[in-house]
Amino acid sequence: MKSILRSLVLSPVVMAAAALATNTAVAQTRLNVPFNFSVDGKNCPAGVYSIDQGSVGNMVTLKSLDGSRNFRWLLNPGSPAPNDARVVLTFDGQGDTHTLRSVQIKALITARLDKKTAETDDAATQISGGQ
């Protein structure tokens, strides 16, 4: 009787863990940023950057391929098109200066990273890639 009760309790726990493990796919995309830019007050050179969505799903990491730059933010629900499957880096630009505004992965997006207000917005540049 004890073993039947144990299997009735443990079986749903094991199945739930297996379902979570299969549903937490990690998104990873590489994008080429063709200009120097800044993030959180740090200068980043032009080049290829990796954008990783953590297995939890609400974290995103932007890192340079050489590992010299590494940034992490929370993702929040956004408002892209319903079928949007892109990874998008949006930059604010003023002359030759670019500042990362946001990172979007599908329907999730970071809060505004550059702390500008809508009144001081300049033209935005987007770099995107599919998944």
LOMINU-394066 format. One record per atom (N, C-alpha, C, O): atom name; x, y negated, z. Coordinates in Angstrom, 3 decimals. Atoms other than C-alpha are relative to their C-alpha. Layout:
N
+----+----------+----------+----------+
:  a :        x :        y :        z :
+----+----------+----------+----------+
: CA :        X :        Y :        Z :
...
+----+----------+----------+----------+
This chain:
131
+----+----------+----------+----------+
:  a :        x :        y :        z :
+----+----------+----------+----------+
:  N :    0.826 :    1.192 :    0.000 :
: CA :    0.000 :    0.000 :    0.000 :
:  C :    0.870 :   -1.256 :    0.000 :
:  O :    0.567 :   -2.238 :   -0.678 :
:  N :   -0.895 :    1.141 :   -0.088 :
: CA :    2.843 :   -2.347 :    0.856 :
:  C :    0.636 :   -0.311 :   -1.354 :
:  O :    0.750 :   -1.476 :   -1.734 :
:  N :   -0.647 :    0.216 :    1.292 :
: CA :    4.542 :   -1.829 :   -2.522 :
:  C :   -0.996 :   -0.537 :   -1.036 :
:  O :   -0.604 :   -1.315 :   -1.906 :
:  N :    1.009 :    0.517 :    0.921 :
: CA :    1.283 :   -2.494 :   -4.406 :
:  C :   -0.232 :   -1.486 :    0.270 :
:  O :   -0.320 :   -2.290 :   -0.659 :
:  N :    0.196 :    1.400 :   -0.373 :
: CA :    0.757 :   -5.731 :   -2.495 :
:  C :    1.200 :   -0.838 :   -0.442 :
:  O :    1.024 :   -1.948 :   -0.944 :
:  N :   -1.217 :    0.715 :    0.394 :
: CA :    4.384 :   -6.768 :   -3.152 :
:  C :    0.023 :   -0.222 :   -1.511 :
:  O :    0.364 :   -1.311 :   -1.973 :
:  N :   -0.011 :    0.152 :    1.457 :
: CA :    4.061 :   -6.124 :   -6.887 :
:  C :   -1.085 :   -0.963 :   -0.468 :
:  O :   -0.895 :   -1.674 :   -1.455 :
:  N :    1.050 :    0.952 :    0.355 :
: CA :    0.785 :   -8.072 :   -7.011 :
:  C :    0.426 :   -1.439 :    0.258 :
:  O :    0.008 :   -2.342 :   -0.467 :
:  N :   -0.469 :    1.344 :   -0.325 :
: CA :    2.493 :  -11.084 :   -5.421 :
:  C :    1.189 :   -0.386 :   -0.869 :
:  O :    1.243 :   -1.513 :   -1.360 :
:  N :   -1.216 :    0.321 :    0.743 :
: CA :    5.843 :  -10.893 :   -7.232 :
:  C :   -0.213 :   -0.059 :   -1.508 :
:  O :    0.479 :   -0.813 :   -2.193 :
:  N :    0.219 :   -0.037 :    1.443 :
: CA :    4.497 :  -10.159 :  -10.703 :
:  C :   -0.339 :   -1.371 :   -0.586 :
:  O :    0.284 :   -1.762 :   -1.573 :
:  N :    0.283 :    1.331 :    0.552 :
: CA :    2.924 :  -13.607 :  -11.288 :
:  C :    1.181 :   -0.966 :    0.129 :
:  O :    1.376 :   -1.819 :   -0.737 :
:  N :   -1.161 :    0.871 :   -0.200 :
: CA :    6.039 :  -15.321 :   -9.906 :
:  C :    1.034 :    0.248 :   -1.090 :
:  O :    1.574 :   -0.700 :   -1.661 :
:  N :   -0.968 :   -0.350 :    1.035 :
: CA :    8.320 :  -13.459 :  -12.324 :
:  C :   -0.503 :   -0.451 :   -1.367 :
:  O :    0.277 :   -0.961 :   -2.172 :
:  N :    0.557 :    0.408 :    1.291 :
: CA :    5.981 :  -14.139 :  -15.255 :
:  C :    0.037 :   -1.520 :   -0.159 :
:  O :    0.328 :   -2.017 :   -1.247 :
:  N :   -0.045 :    1.463 :    0.069 :
: CA :    5.775 :  -17.860 :  -14.425 :
:  C :    1.422 :   -0.484 :   -0.256 :
:  O :    1.626 :   -1.406 :   -1.045 :
:  N :   -1.401 :    0.380 :    0.212 :
: CA :    9.573 :  -18.120 :  -14.243 :
:  C :    0.431 :    0.285 :   -1.437 :
:  O :    1.146 :   -0.512 :   -2.044 :
:  N :   -0.344 :   -0.339 :    1.388 :
: CA :    9.921 :  -16.380 :  -17.601 :
:  C :   -0.655 :   -0.977 :   -0.974 :
:  O :   -0.034 :   -1.365 :   -1.964 :
:  N :    0.694 :    0.957 :    0.871 :
: CA :    7.342 :  -18.712 :  -19.184 :
:  C :    0.690 :   -1.350 :    0.025 :
:  O :    0.851 :   -1.978 :   -1.022 :
:  N :   -0.711 :    1.272 :   -0.102 :
: CA :    9.150 :  -21.788 :  -17.893 :
:  C :    1.336 :    0.060 :   -0.722 :
:  O :    1.726 :   -0.906 :   -1.378 :
:  N :   -1.306 :   -0.138 :    0.641 :
: CA :   12.485 :  -20.494 :  -19.147 :
:  C :   -0.116 :   -0.053 :   -1.516 :
:  O :    0.773 :   -0.583 :   -2.183 :
:  N :    0.149 :    0.009 :    1.451 :
: CA :   11.147 :  -20.021 :  -22.666 :
:  C :   -0.548 :   -1.323 :   -0.514 :
:  O :   -0.348 :   -1.653 :   -1.683 :
:  N :    0.580 :    1.258 :    0.444 :
: CA :    9.329 :  -23.373 :  -22.776 :
:  C :    0.918 :   -1.196 :    0.166 :
:  O :    0.570 :   -2.283 :   -0.293 :
:  N :   -0.882 :    1.129 :   -0.254 :
: CA :   12.270 :  -25.554 :  -21.730 :
:  C :    1.152 :   -0.001 :   -0.989 :
:  O :    2.309 :    0.202 :   -0.620 :
:  N :   -1.029 :    0.069 :    1.030 :
: CA :   14.118 :  -25.854 :  -25.005 :
:  C :    0.779 :   -1.299 :    0.152 :
:  O :    0.203 :   -2.343 :    0.457 :
:  N :   -0.855 :    1.166 :   -0.124 :
: CA :   17.025 :  -28.252 :  -24.935 :
:  C :    0.172 :   -0.622 :   -1.379 :
:  O :    0.617 :    0.036 :   -2.319 :
:  N :   -0.165 :    0.710 :    1.261 :
: CA :   17.006 :  -30.857 :  -27.684 :
:  C :    1.384 :   -0.626 :   -0.050 :
:  O :    1.819 :   -1.258 :    0.913 :
:  N :   -1.297 :    0.627 :    0.174 :
: CA :   20.380 :  -31.935 :  -29.029 :
:  C :    0.105 :   -0.488 :   -1.435 :
:  O :   -0.150 :    0.256 :   -2.382 :
:  N :   -0.139 :    0.605 :    1.311 :
: CA :   21.000 :  -34.281 :  -31.916 :
:  C :    1.274 :   -0.826 :   -0.015 :
:  O :    1.655 :   -1.425 :    0.991 :
:  N :   -1.174 :    0.864 :    0.178 :
: CA :   24.103 :  -35.996 :  -33.264 :
:  C :   -0.363 :   -1.089 :   -0.991 :
:  O :   -0.911 :   -0.826 :   -2.061 :
:  N :    0.267 :    1.142 :    0.865 :
: CA :   23.790 :  -39.460 :  -34.739 :
:  C :    1.269 :   -0.811 :   -0.192 :
:  O :    2.057 :   -0.986 :    0.737 :
:  N :   -1.143 :    0.860 :    0.295 :
: CA :   26.389 :  -41.623 :  -36.444 :
:  C :   -0.424 :   -1.455 :    0.184 :
:  O :   -1.315 :   -1.942 :   -0.512 :
:  N :    0.256 :    1.417 :   -0.223 :
: CA :   26.345 :  -45.177 :  -35.107 :
:  C :    1.094 :   -0.758 :   -0.750 :
:  O :    2.263 :   -0.669 :   -0.377 :
:  N :   -1.013 :    0.604 :    0.865 :
: CA :   28.095 :  -47.286 :  -37.775 :
:  C :    0.582 :   -1.324 :    0.495 :
:  O :    1.303 :   -1.992 :   -0.246 :
:  N :   -0.511 :    1.267 :   -0.519 :
: CA :   28.886 :  -50.263 :  -35.527 :
:  C :    0.313 :    0.154 :    1.493 :
:  O :   -0.212 :    1.046 :    2.159 :
:  N :   -0.270 :    0.042 :   -1.436 :
: CA :   30.327 :  -51.028 :  -32.090 :
:  C :   -1.249 :   -0.507 :    0.706 :
:  O :   -2.004 :   -1.298 :    0.141 :
:  N :    1.169 :    0.425 :   -0.762 :
: CA :   27.688 :  -51.513 :  -29.396 :
:  C :    0.313 :    0.050 :    1.477 :
:  O :    1.351 :    0.573 :    1.883 :
:  N :   -0.189 :   -0.049 :   -1.446 :
: CA :   27.286 :  -51.963 :  -25.660 :
:  C :   -1.201 :    0.679 :    0.654 :
:  O :   -2.331 :    0.605 :    0.171 :
:  N :    1.018 :   -0.678 :   -0.813 :
: CA :   25.361 :  -49.943 :  -23.078 :
:  C :    0.375 :   -0.239 :    1.456 :
:  O :    1.510 :    0.021 :    1.856 :
:  N :   -0.248 :    0.234 :   -1.433 :
: CA :   25.052 :  -50.901 :  -19.408 :
:  C :    1.274 :   -0.806 :    0.230 :
:  O :    1.998 :   -0.552 :    1.193 :
:  N :   -1.178 :    0.845 :   -0.150 :
: CA :   27.786 :  -53.523 :  -19.901 :
:  C :    1.302 :    0.637 :   -0.442 :
:  O :    2.365 :    0.036 :   -0.283 :
:  N :   -1.205 :   -0.691 :    0.476 :
: CA :   30.236 :  -50.990 :  -21.371 :
:  C :    0.016 :   -0.004 :   -1.522 :
:  O :   -1.003 :    0.245 :   -2.166 :
:  N :   -0.157 :    0.009 :    1.451 :
: CA :   31.578 :  -51.288 :  -24.910 :
:  C :    0.203 :    1.416 :   -0.508 :
:  O :    0.958 :    2.201 :    0.065 :
:  N :   -0.096 :   -1.316 :    0.628 :
: CA :   31.185 :  -48.247 :  -27.137 :
:  C :    0.411 :   -0.189 :   -1.453 :
:  O :   -0.159 :   -1.031 :   -2.149 :
:  N :   -0.430 :    0.140 :    1.393 :
: CA :   33.004 :  -47.808 :  -30.452 :
:  C :   -0.983 :    0.669 :   -0.956 :
:  O :   -1.758 :    1.542 :   -0.564 :
:  N :    0.790 :   -0.663 :    1.037 :
: CA :   31.278 :  -46.900 :  -33.692 :
:  C :    0.442 :    1.457 :   -0.078 :
:  O :    1.605 :    1.769 :    0.178 :
:  N :   -0.344 :   -1.412 :    0.125 :
: CA :   31.155 :  -43.152 :  -34.243 :
:  C :   -1.198 :    0.892 :    0.206 :
:  O :   -2.337 :    0.427 :    0.245 :
:  N :    1.050 :   -0.994 :   -0.177 :
: CA :   29.170 :  -39.973 :  -33.726 :
:  C :   -0.269 :    0.185 :    1.498 :
:  O :    0.650 :    0.344 :    2.302 :
:  N :    0.430 :   -0.163 :   -1.391 :
: CA :   27.195 :  -39.651 :  -30.499 :
:  C :   -0.995 :    1.152 :    0.085 :
:  O :   -1.795 :    1.372 :   -0.824 :
:  N :    0.905 :   -1.108 :   -0.257 :
: CA :   25.363 :  -36.671 :  -29.059 :
:  C :   -1.113 :   -0.480 :    0.926 :
:  O :   -0.855 :   -1.131 :    1.938 :
:  N :    1.154 :    0.322 :   -0.825 :
: CA :   21.862 :  -37.145 :  -27.665 :
:  C :   -0.591 :    1.320 :    0.462 :
:  O :   -1.050 :    2.117 :   -0.355 :
:  N :    0.462 :   -1.265 :   -0.573 :
: CA :   20.819 :  -34.326 :  -25.323 :
:  C :   -1.193 :   -0.245 :    0.914 :
:  O :   -1.159 :   -1.118 :    1.782 :
:  N :    1.130 :    0.019 :   -0.924 :
: CA :   17.449 :  -33.812 :  -23.691 :
:  C :    0.186 :    1.176 :    0.937 :
:  O :    0.283 :    2.319 :    0.490 :
:  N :   -0.234 :   -1.046 :   -0.972 :
: CA :   17.920 :  -31.856 :  -20.506 :
:  C :   -1.101 :    1.037 :    0.023 :
:  O :   -2.185 :    0.808 :   -0.514 :
:  N :    0.961 :   -1.097 :   -0.053 :
: CA :   16.122 :  -28.601 :  -19.822 :
:  C :   -1.238 :   -0.366 :    0.821 :
:  O :   -2.294 :    0.241 :    0.644 :
:  N :    1.156 :    0.441 :   -0.768 :
: CA :   13.846 :  -30.380 :  -17.351 :
:  C :   -0.945 :   -0.786 :   -0.900 :
:  O :   -2.157 :   -0.768 :   -0.688 :
:  N :    0.824 :    0.686 :    0.973 :
: CA :   12.614 :  -32.539 :  -20.222 :
:  C :   -0.158 :   -1.487 :    0.226 :
:  O :   -0.553 :   -2.191 :   -0.703 :
:  N :    0.188 :    1.430 :   -0.225 :
: CA :   12.555 :  -35.973 :  -18.587 :
:  C :    1.321 :   -0.753 :    0.145 :
:  O :    1.328 :   -1.890 :    0.617 :
:  N :   -1.306 :    0.654 :   -0.022 :
: CA :   16.285 :  -36.773 :  -18.812 :
:  C :    0.586 :    0.016 :   -1.404 :
:  O :    0.383 :    0.965 :   -2.161 :
:  N :   -0.714 :    0.053 :    1.268 :
: CA :   18.311 :  -37.861 :  -21.824 :
:  C :    1.425 :   -0.458 :    0.288 :
:  O :    1.654 :   -1.328 :    1.128 :
:  N :   -1.404 :    0.356 :   -0.136 :
: CA :   22.090 :  -38.078 :  -22.109 :
:  C :    0.535 :   -0.430 :   -1.349 :
:  O :    0.331 :    0.252 :   -2.353 :
:  N :   -0.693 :    0.486 :    1.190 :
: CA :   24.001 :  -40.124 :  -24.671 :
:  C :    1.480 :    0.088 :    0.303 :
:  O :    1.951 :   -0.477 :    1.291 :
:  N :   -1.436 :   -0.102 :   -0.245 :
: CA :   27.662 :  -39.222 :  -24.974 :
:  C :    0.778 :   -0.004 :   -1.301 :
:  O :    0.330 :    0.504 :   -2.329 :
:  N :   -0.885 :    0.012 :    1.160 :
: CA :   30.504 :  -39.829 :  -27.352 :
:  C :    0.611 :    1.388 :   -0.146 :
:  O :    0.746 :    2.122 :    0.833 :
:  N :   -0.540 :   -1.343 :    0.223 :
: CA :   32.019 :  -36.750 :  -28.932 :
:  C :    1.322 :    0.230 :    0.710 :
:  O :    1.652 :    1.363 :    1.060 :
:  N :   -1.270 :   -0.166 :   -0.710 :
: CA :   35.380 :  -37.436 :  -27.294 :
:  C :   -0.185 :    0.013 :    1.518 :
:  O :    0.780 :    0.223 :    2.254 :
:  N :    0.293 :   -0.059 :   -1.432 :
: CA :   33.674 :  -37.585 :  -23.870 :
:  C :    0.358 :   -1.250 :    0.773 :
:  O :    0.219 :   -1.271 :    1.996 :
:  N :   -0.414 :    1.209 :   -0.713 :
: CA :   34.904 :  -41.095 :  -23.062 :
:  C :   -1.188 :   -0.837 :    0.469 :
:  O :   -1.047 :   -1.636 :    1.395 :
:  N :    1.210 :    0.735 :   -0.378 :
: CA :   31.354 :  -42.500 :  -22.833 :
:  C :   -1.117 :    1.001 :    0.264 :
:  O :   -1.358 :    1.902 :   -0.539 :
:  N :    1.045 :   -0.927 :   -0.406 :
: CA :   28.509 :  -40.740 :  -21.024 :
:  C :   -1.054 :   -0.784 :    0.783 :
:  O :   -0.746 :   -1.366 :    1.823 :
:  N :    1.085 :    0.745 :   -0.631 :
: CA :   25.133 :  -42.286 :  -20.102 :
:  C :   -1.206 :    0.918 :    0.161 :
:  O :   -1.437 :    1.798 :   -0.668 :
:  N :    1.179 :   -0.835 :   -0.255 :
: CA :   21.974 :  -40.741 :  -18.612 :
:  C :   -1.147 :   -0.880 :    0.490 :
:  O :   -0.972 :   -1.764 :    1.329 :
:  N :    1.191 :    0.751 :   -0.380 :
: CA :   18.435 :  -42.091 :  -18.306 :
:  C :   -1.202 :    0.933 :    0.106 :
:  O :   -1.185 :    2.064 :   -0.379 :
:  N :    1.281 :   -0.699 :   -0.062 :
: CA :   14.908 :  -40.971 :  -17.486 :
:  C :   -0.812 :   -0.319 :   -1.246 :
:  O :   -0.759 :   -1.433 :   -1.765 :
:  N :    0.923 :    0.190 :    1.120 :
: CA :   12.428 :  -40.503 :  -20.322 :
:  C :   -1.415 :   -0.145 :    0.548 :
:  O :   -1.791 :    0.501 :    1.526 :
:  N :    1.387 :    0.242 :   -0.378 :
: CA :    8.854 :  -41.752 :  -20.047 :
:  C :   -0.883 :    0.218 :   -1.223 :
:  O :   -0.380 :    0.222 :   -2.347 :
:  N :    0.876 :   -0.101 :    1.161 :
: CA :    5.790 :  -41.251 :  -22.238 :
:  C :    0.078 :   -1.269 :   -0.834 :
:  O :    0.090 :   -2.377 :   -0.297 :
:  N :   -0.079 :    1.136 :    0.916 :
: CA :    5.998 :  -43.490 :  -25.297 :
:  C :   -1.217 :   -0.039 :   -0.894 :
:  O :   -2.237 :    0.584 :   -0.600 :
:  N :    1.145 :    0.090 :    0.904 :
: CA :    3.745 :  -44.351 :  -28.187 :
:  C :    0.410 :    0.123 :   -1.470 :
:  O :   -0.027 :   -0.683 :   -2.291 :
:  N :   -0.301 :   -0.198 :    1.419 :
: CA :    5.277 :  -43.052 :  -31.423 :
:  C :   -1.176 :    0.690 :   -0.693 :
:  O :   -2.167 :    1.049 :   -0.056 :
:  N :    1.036 :   -0.722 :    0.745 :
: CA :    3.193 :  -41.465 :  -34.151 :
:  C :   -0.141 :    1.416 :    0.580 :
:  O :    0.851 :    1.985 :    1.034 :
:  N :    0.225 :   -1.304 :   -0.625 :
: CA :    1.638 :  -38.174 :  -32.952 :
:  C :    0.914 :    1.114 :   -0.517 :
:  O :    1.269 :    2.015 :    0.243 :
:  N :   -0.837 :   -1.057 :    0.561 :
: CA :    3.769 :  -36.048 :  -35.292 :
:  C :    1.471 :   -0.389 :   -0.082 :
:  O :    2.242 :    0.274 :   -0.776 :
:  N :   -1.376 :    0.471 :    0.057 :
: CA :    7.013 :  -37.955 :  -34.747 :
:  C :    0.913 :    0.979 :    0.722 :
:  O :    0.748 :    1.208 :    1.920 :
:  N :   -0.919 :   -0.969 :   -0.589 :
: CA :    9.799 :  -35.429 :  -34.144 :
:  C :    1.430 :   -0.520 :   -0.024 :
:  O :    2.376 :    0.246 :    0.156 :
:  N :   -1.336 :    0.577 :    0.128 :
: CA :   12.723 :  -37.831 :  -34.519 :
:  C :    0.632 :   -0.319 :    1.344 :
:  O :   -0.033 :   -0.414 :    2.376 :
:  N :   -0.776 :    0.591 :   -1.086 :
: CA :   15.441 :  -38.899 :  -32.150 :
:  C :    0.412 :   -1.363 :   -0.526 :
:  O :    1.003 :   -1.459 :   -1.601 :
:  N :   -0.230 :    1.354 :    0.487 :
: CA :   15.776 :  -42.681 :  -32.413 :
:  C :    0.782 :   -0.800 :    1.023 :
:  O :    0.405 :   -0.855 :    2.194 :
:  N :   -0.717 :    0.984 :   -0.797 :
: CA :   18.369 :  -45.091 :  -31.032 :
:  C :   -0.394 :   -1.365 :   -0.543 :
:  O :   -0.248 :   -1.614 :   -1.739 :
:  N :    0.374 :    1.343 :    0.429 :
: CA :   17.105 :  -48.687 :  -31.150 :
:  C :    0.958 :   -0.992 :    0.640 :
:  O :    1.194 :   -0.953 :    1.847 :
:  N :   -0.985 :    0.979 :   -0.447 :
: CA :   19.598 :  -51.544 :  -30.880 :
:  C :   -0.528 :   -1.404 :   -0.226 :
:  O :   -1.213 :   -1.666 :   -1.214 :
:  N :    0.221 :    1.420 :    0.220 :
: CA :   19.169 :  -55.271 :  -30.407 :
:  C :    1.280 :   -0.548 :   -0.586 :
:  O :    2.375 :   -0.190 :   -0.154 :
:  N :   -1.186 :    0.551 :    0.632 :
: CA :   21.492 :  -57.250 :  -32.621 :
:  C :   -0.023 :   -1.498 :   -0.057 :
:  O :   -1.063 :   -2.117 :   -0.285 :
:  N :   -0.174 :    1.435 :    0.152 :
: CA :   22.797 :  -60.758 :  -32.620 :
:  C :    1.368 :   -0.186 :   -0.636 :
:  O :    2.391 :   -0.087 :    0.042 :
:  N :   -1.266 :    0.081 :    0.719 :
: CA :   25.451 :  -61.295 :  -35.276 :
:  C :    0.639 :    1.373 :   -0.069 :
:  O :    0.006 :    2.339 :   -0.495 :
:  N :   -0.717 :   -1.277 :   -0.001 :
: CA :   28.061 :  -58.558 :  -34.924 :
:  C :   -0.147 :    0.756 :    1.315 :
:  O :    0.451 :    1.819 :    1.485 :
:  N :    0.170 :   -0.618 :   -1.311 :
: CA :   26.963 :  -57.714 :  -31.374 :
:  C :   -1.268 :    0.838 :    0.020 :
:  O :   -2.340 :    0.358 :   -0.351 :
:  N :    1.154 :   -0.899 :   -0.114 :
: CA :   24.660 :  -54.726 :  -30.808 :
:  C :   -0.061 :    0.542 :    1.418 :
:  O :    0.959 :    0.895 :    2.012 :
:  N :    0.234 :   -0.535 :   -1.340 :
: CA :   23.158 :  -53.590 :  -27.522 :
:  C :   -1.088 :    1.059 :   -0.097 :
:  O :   -2.124 :    0.834 :   -0.722 :
:  N :    0.997 :   -1.070 :    0.041 :
: CA :   21.304 :  -50.306 :  -27.043 :
:  C :   -1.246 :   -0.427 :    0.763 :
:  O :   -1.175 :   -0.769 :    1.943 :
:  N :    1.272 :    0.382 :   -0.608 :
: CA :   17.636 :  -51.092 :  -26.360 :
:  C :   -0.718 :    1.203 :    0.597 :
:  O :   -1.217 :    1.135 :    1.720 :
:  N :    0.740 :   -1.170 :   -0.484 :
: CA :   16.123 :  -47.593 :  -26.041 :
:  C :    0.439 :    1.253 :   -0.732 :
:  O :    1.032 :    1.195 :   -1.809 :
:  N :   -0.208 :   -1.313 :    0.600 :
: CA :   16.464 :  -43.892 :  -26.761 :
:  C :   -1.358 :    0.690 :   -0.005 :
:  O :   -2.022 :    0.782 :    1.028 :
:  N :    1.286 :   -0.687 :    0.130 :
: CA :   13.413 :  -42.032 :  -28.064 :
:  C :    0.241 :    1.418 :   -0.479 :
:  O :    1.007 :    1.640 :   -1.416 :
:  N :    0.011 :   -1.393 :    0.451 :
: CA :   12.989 :  -38.258 :  -28.352 :
:  C :   -1.461 :    0.408 :   -0.105 :
:  O :   -2.162 :    0.532 :    0.899 :
:  N :    1.402 :   -0.328 :    0.281 :
: CA :    9.684 :  -37.316 :  -29.963 :
:  C :   -0.906 :   -1.026 :    0.666 :
:  O :   -0.780 :   -2.216 :    0.381 :
:  N :    0.951 :    0.905 :   -0.639 :
: CA :    6.915 :  -38.828 :  -27.778 :
:  C :    0.518 :   -0.593 :    1.299 :
:  O :   -0.237 :   -1.255 :    2.010 :
:  N :   -0.575 :    0.523 :   -1.236 :
: CA :    9.279 :  -39.724 :  -24.913 :
:  C :    1.016 :   -1.089 :   -0.319 :
:  O :    1.716 :   -1.015 :   -1.329 :
:  N :   -0.907 :    1.124 :    0.235 :
: CA :   11.283 :  -42.955 :  -24.599 :
:  C :    0.515 :   -0.523 :    1.334 :
:  O :   -0.163 :   -0.424 :    2.356 :
:  N :   -0.544 :    0.607 :   -1.206 :
: CA :   13.537 :  -44.639 :  -22.081 :
:  C :   -0.668 :   -1.350 :    0.240 :
:  O :   -1.279 :   -1.919 :   -0.664 :
:  N :    0.401 :    1.376 :   -0.265 :
: CA :   12.587 :  -47.866 :  -20.364 :
:  C :    0.962 :   -0.906 :   -0.757 :
:  O :    2.000 :   -0.445 :   -1.233 :
:  N :   -0.876 :    0.958 :    0.691 :
: CA :   14.103 :  -50.976 :  -21.927 :
:  C :    1.347 :   -0.032 :    0.699 :
:  O :    1.414 :   -0.305 :    1.898 :
:  N :   -1.337 :   -0.116 :   -0.573 :
: CA :   17.868 :  -50.616 :  -21.393 :
:  C :    0.774 :   -1.308 :    0.020 :
:  O :    1.668 :   -1.483 :    0.848 :
:  N :   -0.796 :    1.222 :    0.113 :
: CA :   19.106 :  -54.070 :  -22.389 :
:  C :   -0.551 :   -1.166 :    0.809 :
:  O :    0.054 :   -2.239 :    0.826 :
:  N :    0.589 :    0.982 :   -0.920 :
: CA :   16.863 :  -56.038 :  -20.006 :
:  C :   -0.341 :   -1.338 :   -0.643 :
:  O :   -0.492 :   -2.334 :    0.066 :
:  N :    0.439 :    1.232 :    0.653 :
: CA :   15.958 :  -58.656 :  -22.625 :
:  C :   -1.506 :   -0.111 :    0.124 :
:  O :   -2.201 :    0.881 :    0.343 :
:  N :    1.443 :    0.203 :    0.000 :
: CA :   12.520 :  -60.178 :  -22.641 :
:  C :   -0.491 :   -0.091 :   -1.431 :
:  O :    0.301 :   -0.287 :   -2.353 :
:  N :    0.577 :    0.032 :    1.344 :
: CA :   10.177 :  -60.163 :  -25.603 :
:  C :    0.235 :   -1.346 :   -0.679 :
:  O :    0.343 :   -1.408 :   -1.903 :
:  N :   -0.203 :    1.332 :    0.581 :
: CA :   10.693 :  -63.903 :  -26.095 :
:  C :    1.390 :   -0.156 :   -0.612 :
:  O :    1.569 :   -0.974 :   -1.515 :
:  N :   -1.367 :    0.161 :    0.501 :
: CA :   14.436 :  -63.455 :  -26.739 :
:  C :    0.396 :    1.121 :   -0.950 :
:  O :    1.575 :    1.264 :   -1.275 :
:  N :   -0.318 :   -1.102 :    0.911 :
: CA :   14.184 :  -60.432 :  -29.052 :
:  C :    0.562 :   -0.498 :   -1.322 :
:  O :    0.065 :   -1.460 :   -1.909 :
:  N :   -0.538 :    0.213 :    1.330 :
: CA :   16.314 :  -60.475 :  -32.149 :
:  C :   -0.399 :    1.213 :   -0.832 :
:  O :   -1.103 :    2.102 :   -0.351 :
:  N :    0.315 :   -1.125 :    0.878 :
: CA :   16.041 :  -58.108 :  -35.070 :
:  C :    0.543 :    1.294 :    0.599 :
:  O :    1.685 :    1.348 :    1.057 :
:  N :   -0.411 :   -1.305 :   -0.526 :
: CA :   16.168 :  -54.475 :  -33.955 :
:  C :    0.479 :    0.878 :   -1.141 :
:  O :   -0.042 :    0.823 :   -2.255 :
:  N :   -0.524 :   -0.971 :    0.940 :
: CA :   18.181 :  -51.811 :  -35.732 :
:  C :   -0.276 :    1.386 :    0.545 :
:  O :   -0.006 :    1.654 :    1.715 :
:  N :    0.273 :   -1.363 :   -0.451 :
: CA :   17.098 :  -48.175 :  -35.565 :
:  C :    0.858 :    0.984 :   -0.766 :
:  O :    1.040 :    0.864 :   -1.978 :
:  N :   -0.738 :   -1.113 :    0.585 :
: CA :   19.222 :  -45.095 :  -36.184 :
:  C :   -0.729 :    1.248 :    0.453 :
:  O :   -0.899 :    1.472 :    1.651 :
:  N :    0.788 :   -1.165 :   -0.388 :
: CA :   17.270 :  -41.862 :  -36.300 :
:  C :    0.478 :    1.246 :   -0.700 :
:  O :    1.153 :    1.193 :   -1.727 :
:  N :   -0.295 :   -1.309 :    0.554 :
: CA :   17.674 :  -38.178 :  -36.969 :
:  C :   -1.081 :    0.960 :    0.398 :
:  O :   -1.718 :    0.793 :    1.438 :
:  N :    1.001 :   -1.007 :   -0.316 :
: CA :   15.377 :  -35.201 :  -37.074 :
:  C :    0.559 :    1.024 :    0.954 :
:  O :    1.755 :    1.035 :    1.244 :
:  N :   -0.438 :   -1.023 :   -0.928 :
: CA :   15.507 :  -32.299 :  -34.708 :
:  C :    0.081 :    1.319 :   -0.672 :
:  O :    0.437 :    2.314 :   -0.040 :
+----+----------+----------+----------+
